[in-house]
Amino acid sequence: MKMNGTEKNEVKKDRLPAYPLITCDPYFSIWSGSDLLYERDTMHWTGRRKRIRASVRIDGREYRFMGQGAQEPMRQTGAEVTAFSTRYHFEAAGTALTVIFWTPLLLDDLDVLSRPCSYVDMEVSSLDGAAHQVEIEWEFSGELCCDRNQTEKIGGGGYDLEQEQIAWLGLRQQSPLGHSGDGVTIDWGYLYLSVEAMEGRKVFYAQERHSLCAGFTLDVEAGNGKSAFFVAAYDDIASINYFGRLFPGYWAREGKTIVEAVSEAVIQKNLLWERCRAFEKELVRECEVFGEAYTKICMAAYRQCIAAHKLIADEKGRAVFISKECYSNGCAATVDVTYPSAPLFLLYNPELVRGMLRPVLRFAKMPVWNYDFAPHDVGRYPYVTGQVYGQKEYRRAAQELGGGEEEGFVFPMYYQMPASADIYQIKYQMPVEECGNVLILAAQLARQDPEATKELLTDNLSLYEKWVKYLLQYGTDPEEQLCTDDFAGHLSHNVNLAIKAVMGVEAYSILIRAAGKEEEAAHYHEQAVKMAKTVFGRASASGHTKLTFDGGKESWSLKYNAVWDWLFGSGLWEEEFYEQESAYYREKCGTYGVPLDNREDYGKSDWMMWAAAMDMTGQNIEKFSGCILKFLEESPDRVPFSDWYRMETGRQQGFQNRTVQGGIFMPILLRRGRMADSLKCRESKKGARHGNT
């Protein structure tokens, strides 16, 4: 997507509330909160200041193009955001400068995906036909290694390798994994910058400024441009406390050092750029089926969705993909964050969805979780050491521990406590929500990637059975309990939650069939059919379904959970249901989209696109994605792509930088699934014509 216009007060088409610059993981995440790169200092996604500043000297005259400063700014002529990159264009003194921030978040290559390295490319050319000497200077503040800006405690250095120069900095005293929380940033590990070992390139630690600096001298001739790049990397040393063991990033699972990783990044730069371009071309091709606006919001969401996770390998070398519940409560591996984010990962690497489910299923088997429903989370980032949500006010097993999110307090090791610890309060759990979420995702994996999902299936059938029984008992008409959509208050008899329960039961029938138990699978499918009929009959109003079974006829809500009926090909609801719901959502759509339900004006972009995907005419995908794009272009809140905002004002209601924006990719997942089912159907008919069984 392109941003046009150069004047500060000019309304810009295709602008973003915040622009992704470096997007590797929840800690190494740097954004610009202004349309002009030099208008504000850069920030972490939380809004904490993390300064990267850059200036250029053209024939002896100095300008700045990134961050605040006293120098005259270059004229910014545009910006473009794609899935992998954010590109800025500047002009001054007869020259043009293009700066590209890009991170190779290739979902089909876990080593590259997890490597904590991001690139900055620079291209300089002459506009006036004359030769110019151009010197570009970069400065990365020690703030990137501090939570409380204690930069006076920073130390650093540098050294030369055969093919590159490297400089580094970090706190002199460190406590890896020393805190947990949402609004805190990292204060352990080391920041690295690396440049090619060649004339006109330098990188060094500036002790007096507690910063890393990189410098480039480019002699530009008339008609010939010059280019350079550097790699920014962050070695967090220990990434995740995973059930009592400290694990590094997936890239380092076999002992690879950050220096080796940075060297690989330098050597592989051109190859990775071409791979990113090829991946992006295919991604855009699939997006463009649904129009220009849809393509643009997918480009805006891609890096954010992925970089709100940390990828590690467990003791057996299996991928574990830990989400951070950003700008909410900092929970790690939250099930109702995994569920909406899954479409992107189901599309391009289902192993990452298995990696999201592994810690949840592991914790659910531990004695402390002695409940007949699925957990909500498995810790508070970066601690995956047991659910922290919904604890009892008085906890004898953990008195005066935990809490203190803004102070970074660490919860105790809940995973190793016995059932008698009695940690959790039932009324603060999400039983139907989380049981349905896990069963649905496990079933989609079994359908889509059966061979690779066998282990996840066979090792957890007893859990799945327990959870489907819970849904059968309580899901047809849920009692008052928390769910992911209760922003406007908790509900009893929630219709959308009941639809999730129906889909959870149907999902179990798919799972048990994959396990070779056809008779049981048929039984649970029939149970889902009966539940669906009951839910639709009780929820029906004039031309739509109600918010709650006992609600008024004018009440309504997005029934986005029903999209899995289409994906599974189950036929639990008639086409009439989807037609009338889709038409009703169009009617309720406001300036920036359609609300979650009739109680409030705010909505969620992820659920909007799930609901849009159910529209057989395709109108809602085009309409809703246009509304979301309008929100991105006009929202006054300069934060990373918020998924929860007001439909008439475009104001952020809450949440930012969340991986749930992976849900925006649901229309592609549904289209691809329907195409695959159609192909199977044609092959089956062809086989029948030839006498095959």
N, C-alpha and C positions, 0 to 999 in steps of 0.2 A: 504494500500500500504506500502511496506517495503523499507527502505533505507539501502543498504548494503555498506560495506566499512568503514574503520575507520581512514585512514590517511587523513590529511588535504588536500593534493593536489590530492587525488585519485578521479577519476570521479565516481560519485555515481549513481547507477540505482535507479529510482523511487524517487529521491529527489524532494523537492518542493522549489520554490523561497523563500517562508516564511512559517513557520509552526504555525498553530493555537494552542494556549495554553489555554487561557481563552477567551471564546467567548459567551458573554451574550447579548450585545446590542452595538450600535455604540460607546458608551463611555467606557464601561467595556469590552475592547477588547485588549488582550495582545498577541504578536507574537514573534517568534524567527526568525531573518533574516539570520541565518547561519545553515549549516548542522550539526555542532557540537554545542551542547547547551551551552557550556562554551566559545565559540569563540567570541561572541558578547554579549552585554547587550540586554535585551529584550526591545521591543518597542510597542507603540500603532500602529494600522494599518496605521496611517498617517506617521509613521517614527519617531515620537516624542519619546524620551527616556523615558521609564517607567520601571525602574529596579526591577526585581525579581532576587535575587541571592541565591544560595544554596551551601552548603559545607557539607562534611562528615568527621568525625574523626573515623578512624578505628584502634582500639588498640593504640590510642594516636597519630596516624599520620594523618595529615589533608590533604584533597584533596578538590577541588571544582568540581562541575559537572554542574553548571548553572551560567551564567554571567561571566564577567571578574573579575580578582582578582590576588593576588600574589601567591596563593596556586598552587601546582602542580595539573593539571587536571586529573580526572579519565579517563580511556580509554573508549571512547564511542564505543560500538560494533554494534549499529544499532538503527534505529528509524522506527516506523510504524504509519501510519495515517489511521484512519477509519472515518466513518461518525461522530461518537461521541467523539473520543479520539485521542490523540497523545501520543505514548508510546516510551520512551527512555530506552536504555540498557547500563549499565556501568560496568566496572570491575576495581578492584584495591585491592592490599594487600590480595589476596586470597578470596575476596568476590565479589558477583554480586549484583548490584542495578538496579532495574527497577522502573522508575518514569512514572506515567500515569496522564496526564492532560485530564480531560473530563468534558463535560457540557451536561446535559440531555435535549437536545433540542428535546423533543418528540412532534411532530406536532399534535398528537391526544390528548394532555393534556395541555390546555392553562395555567392552574395554574402552572404546572411544567415548561412549556416552558418559561413563563414570569418571573419566580423566578430568581432573579439576583445572583444565587449561582453556583459556579463551584468547582469541586473536584480535589484534587491532592492526588493520591495514591502512596505509596512507598512499595516496596517488596525487602527484603534483604535475601541473602542466602550465604552459604559457598561454595567456589569452591575447597578449598584445604583439606577439611575434618576436619578442625580444628574449634574450637569455637572462636568467635570474639565479641568484644564489639563495636557496631556501634552507633555513635551519629550523627544525621542529623540536620542541622541548616538551617532555611529559613529566608530570610529578604525581606520584601516588602517595597519599598521606598515610602515616602510620595509624590513622584512625581505622583503617581496614582491619587491623589486628587487635583492636581494643573495643571493649564494650562501653566503657565510661570515658573514652577519649584521654586516657592516661598516657599520652604519647611521650612524655618525658622519660618513661620507663622502657622505651623502644631501643633496640640495638639492631645492627645489621652489618652487612659486608657484601663481598662479591668475589668472583673468580672467573678465570678464563678456561674454556674447554676447547677442544679441537675445532668444533664448528660453530660455537656460540659463546657469548658472554652471559653471565648470570649474576644478578644481584638479589639480595634477600633482606628481609627485616622481620622482626617479631618482638614480643615482650621479653625482657630479660628474665622475668620470673613467670612461670606458667603452671597452670593446673588443667591439663587436658580433660575435657568433659566436666569442667568445674561448675557448671550451672545448667539449669533447664528453664524453659519458659518460652513465651511467644514474642514479647517485645524486646528481648535481649539479643545482642549480636555476639559473635565469637570473640573470645579473648585468649585463645591459644592457637598454636600453629604459626606458620610463616608464609608471608607473601613473597612471590618470586616474579622478577621480570627477566626476560631473556631476549637477546637480539642476535642476529647473525654476526659471526666473527669476520668483519670486513671493514674496510676504510669508510669513515663517515658514519659509523654506528658506535654508540657507547651506552652503557648502563651502569649505574653506580648507586651506592647508598649515601645520601646526604645527611651526615650526622647532625649538623646544626639545625636542620629542618625536620629530622626524624621522618624522612621520606625516601622513597625509591624514585630515581630519575632515569629517563632514557632520552638520548639525543640523536638526531639524524641530520646530516648535512647532504643536501641534494642539489646538485648543479643542473638546473633545467635549461636545456637548449631550445631554441625556437623549433617548434614542430615535433619535439620529442618530450614525452613525459618521463617522470622518474617515480619509482615506487619503493616502499620499504614496509616492514611489519615488525611487530614484536609479540611475544607471548606473555600473558599475565596468568599466573598460576597460584593456587593456594593449597598448601599441604597442612591439613588439619590434624595430621599424625594419628589421632584416634577419632573416628567419625561417630560411632554409635555404641552405646552400652547395650548389648544385645543379650538379655537374660544373664547379666552378671559378667559377661566377657566383653572386652573392648576390641572392636573391629575397625580396621581402616576401610577406606573406600574399596569398592570392587576391583578397581584397577591395580591395587596394591596387594591383592590377596595372596600372591605367591612371592612377596618380598620385594617387588619393584620399588625403587626409590623415586622421590619426586624429581631428582635431577635426571634420572633415566626417562621419566615421563615427559619432562619438559623437552629433553633432547629429541624424543620421538615426535613430539608435537611440532618442533621446528622442522624436522626432516620430512614429516608427512603433510606439511601444510598445504601444498598445491594439490596433492591427491585428495585430501579431505575436502578442500574447497570444491573440487569437481564432483565428489560424491554427494556433498550437500546440495549442489545445484541439480544433480540428477534426481535425488530424493524429492527435492522441492518441486521440480517439474511434475513429477508424478502426483504429489500431494495437490498441487494447484489444479491439475487435470481433473482429479476427483471432486475438488471443491467447486470448480467452475460449472459443473452440472447444475448447481443450485444458485448460480448467479454471482455477480460481482461483489455485492455486499457480504454474502456468506463467505466468499473467498477471503475477503479482507478481515473479517472477525476471526477466522481460523488462523490467519497469519499472525494476528495480534495475540492469540492465545497460546500458540504452540510452545514457545520456549518457557513461558510462565508455568504451564502445566507440568512440564518435565522437571524444571529446576526447583519446584517445591518439594522434591523428593531427595533422598540420599540412597544410593545403591551400594550395598555391601554384599559379601558372600558369607554364609553361615559356616558352621564347623564342617559341613559336608561339601562346601564349595557351591551350594545352591544360591541363586540370586534372591536377595531380600530387598525389596523396594519400599523404603520407609517414607511415607508422606509426613509433612508437617502441616498441622491445621493452622495455617497462617491467619493472623489477625482475628483469632477467635479465642483459643485457649492454649494453643501450642501443642495440643495432643499429637502423639505419634501413632501412625498406622490406624487412623480413625476409620472405622468401617463405613460410616455414612459420608466420608470424603472419598474413599476408594470407589464406592458405587457410582457416583456421578462422574468421576474422572475416567472410568474404565474404557469408554468408547475409543478414545485416542489410542490406548495401549492394546486393546483388542484388535484394532485395525493393523497395527504395524509391528507388534511383538507381544503375543499373549503371555510369554514367559514373565513379563513384567507384572501382569495381573496375578499370576501365580505367586510372584515375589511379594505382592501386596497382601495376599491371603495367608502366606506361610506363618508370619508371626501371630496373626489372629487365631489361627487354628491351633498353633502350638500352645498359646496361653489358655485357650478354652479347655484344654485337657488337664490343666494343672489344678491341684486340690483347692487353691484359694478361690477358683471360679467354679463354685459348686451350684450352678444354676442350670435350668433346663432351656436356656436361650443364649444367643450369641453375645459376646462382649461388645462394648462401644469402641474401645481403643486398647492400646497395649502399652501406654506410657505417656510421658510428656517429653517431647523432643529435646535432646538427643538420647533420652533414656527409654529404651524398650524393655521395661522391667515390670510390667503389669498395669492394668487399667487404673487410671487416676480419676476418671469421671464418676460422679455420683457416689462419693464416699459418705459414710455416716459422719455426722457432726462430731460425735464422740467415738474415737477409735483407740481402744486400749492398746492395740498392736502397733499404733503409729501416732502416739500423742505428740502434738506440737511439731510434727514433721510435715514436710510438703508445703503446699500453698506458696505464698510469697513469690508469685510469678514474676513480677517486675524486678524483684531482687535476685531472681534466678535460683531460688531454693530448689533442692532436689528431693523428690519423694523417696521413701524407703523402698526396699526391694520386695514389692508385693508378690512377685511371682513365686517366691520361695516360702511364703507363709502358708500355714495349714488352713483348712476350711473353717476351723474354729476361730480364726482371726476375725471373721464377721466384718469385713471391711466395707461392704457396699450396701446402699440403701435402695430398696427395690423401686420406690416411686421415682427415682432419678435415672432409671435405666430405660433402654429403648428396645424392648424384647421383639415385637413384631417387626419393627424397622430393620434391626440388624440381622435377625434370622432370615428374613426375606432377601436382604442384600447379599449375604454370603451364598445362599442357595442359588440365587439367580445367576450370580457371576460364575459360580462353580459349574452350573449347568451349561452356560454359554461356552465355557472353556471345554467342557466335555464334548459339545457339539462341534466346536470349531477346530479343536486341536486335540483329538482324543488320545493319540499315542502319548504325547508329552504330558497329558493330564492324568494318566493312570495312577501315578503315585499319590497325587493330591486326592484322587477319588477313593482308592482302596484304603488309604491310611486314615480317612476321616468319615467313613460311612456311618459309624456309630454316632458321631456328632450330628451329621446331616439328618439321621433318623430322629434323634431327640428334638432337633429344631423343627422338623416338619410336623411332628406331633404337637408341638407348642402352637404352631400356626393353625393346625386343624382345630385345636381347642379354643383358641382365643382370636383367630384372625378374621373370621367371617364378620364379626361386629366388635372391633377392638374397644376395650374399656379405655378409660382415660389414662394415657401413657405418653411419654415423650416420643416425638418423631422428628425428622429432620426439617419439617416445615412448620413447626409450632412457634414461629417468631411472633405471631399475634396472639399467642396464648395456647395452652394445651386443649386438646379436644377429646371428647368421647365420641365413639361411633364414626370415626374418620373414614370417609369413603375411599379416598386415595390410599390410605394405609391398608384398608381391606383389600383393595386391588393388588397391592404389593404382596399381601398374604396369599391371595389366589395364585399369583405368579410364582411365589415361593413353593407352593404345593406342586404346581406344574413342573417347576424346576427340579423338584425331588424325583418326580416320575421320570424325567430325562436322565437324572443321575443314576437311578436304580436300574433303568434300562441299560445304561452304559456299563453297569456292573453285571449284566447278563441275567437280570431277574425280570423277565418280560411280564409275568403274571402280576407281580407287585406293581410294576410300572403302570400297567393298565388300570389297576385299582386306584392308584393315586391320581392318574389322569381323570378318572371319573369323579373323584372327590373334587378336583379343581373345577371340572365342568359344573358340578352342582353348586359349588361356592360362587362361581361367576354368575350363574343364573340368579342366585339369591341376592347377590350384591347389586346387580343391575336392576333387578325388580324393585328393590327397596330404595335405591338411590335415584331412580328416574323422576324427573320433573318435566316441565314443558320445554322440550327441545334441548335438554342438557341433563347432567346428573348433579345432585346436590353436594354441598360441602360435607355434611354429616347426614346419617340416616334419619335423624330426628330433626333436621334443620328445615328452614323455610324453603318454599318452592323457588324463591329468588336467589337462594344461596348457591354457590358454585365454587369449584376449584379446578386447577389443572390436574388432570388424571394421567400424568406423564408415566406412571409406573406401568400403564397398559401397553406401552411400546414393546415390551418383551413378548407379548402375545403375537405380535407381528414377526419379531425376530425368531421366535421359536416355531412359528407356523402352527400354533396350537388351535386357533379358531375358537377361543373361549368366548369372544364377543362378536356379534354380528357387525357387518359393515355399517349398519345404521348407527351404532354407537360411535364409531370413529367419525362418521360424517357429521352428526349433530354436534358432537363435542368440538370438532375443528371449526365449524361454522360459528359456534358460540364464542370460542376464543378470539376469532377475528373481530367479532362484535365488541368484545371487551378490551381490545387492544388500544393502548394509549399512545402518547407521543413517542415513548422510548420502549414500548413493549407491553406485554400483558401481565397483570399482577398474578400472584400465586393463588389468591382466592378473593372473595368479596369483602373480606374484613379490612384490608389495608391496600394502599396504593402502591406498595413496593412489590417487586418480583425478583426472580432469579434467572439469570441468563442461561444457565445450564438446563434447568427444567423447561424453560421456554422452548429451547431447541429440541428437547425430547418430545414435548407436546406437538411442536411443529412437524416433526418427523412422522407423526401419525396421520397427517392430512394427506389423503390419497391424491388430492388435486395438486399438491405442491405449493399452493398459494401461501400457506402459513410459513413455510421455510423462507420464501422470498420476503414476505412482509415482516416477520419477526427479526430476521437477520438485518434487514434495513433499519429497524428500530434500534437494535443493539449497536449498529455502526453509528447511528445518529447520536446515541448516548456517548460513545467513545469520542466523537468529534466535538461534543458540546458540553460534556460534564465539567462543572467548575472545580471538581476535586481532583487534584493532581497526584493520583495514586495509581499503582499498577492495577490493571484491568479488574475492577470490582465485579463480583457476581450478584451483589445484593444492593439494589438501588431503587429510587423512586421513579415511577413510570411517567409522571408529568413534569417533574422538575429536573430529572437527571442527577439529583444529589445522591451521593453514596449513603446508603443506610448503614452499611457495615461491610466487613470483609474486603480483603485485597490480596493480590498475589496468590490466589488459591488454585490448587491443582484441579478443582472441580470444573474449571473451564474446559477440561477434556471432554465434558459432556456436550459441548458445542459440536463435536464431531459425530454425534449420534445419527444424523441423516445419512452420512456416508456409510456408517456401519450397517444401517438398515438396508440401504440400497445395495451394498455389496452382498449382504446376506440373502436378499431376495433374488439377486442375480444368480447366486450359487444354488439356491433352492430350485430356481427355474431350470438351470442346467441339469441338475440331478433328475428333475421330472422328465425333461426331454430324453435324457439317456435311458431312464427307466422305460419310457414308452417305446423308444427305439429297440431296447432289448426285448420287450414283449412282442414287438412285431416280428422279431427274428426267432421267436420261440424260446427265449431265455427266461428263466425264473428269477 
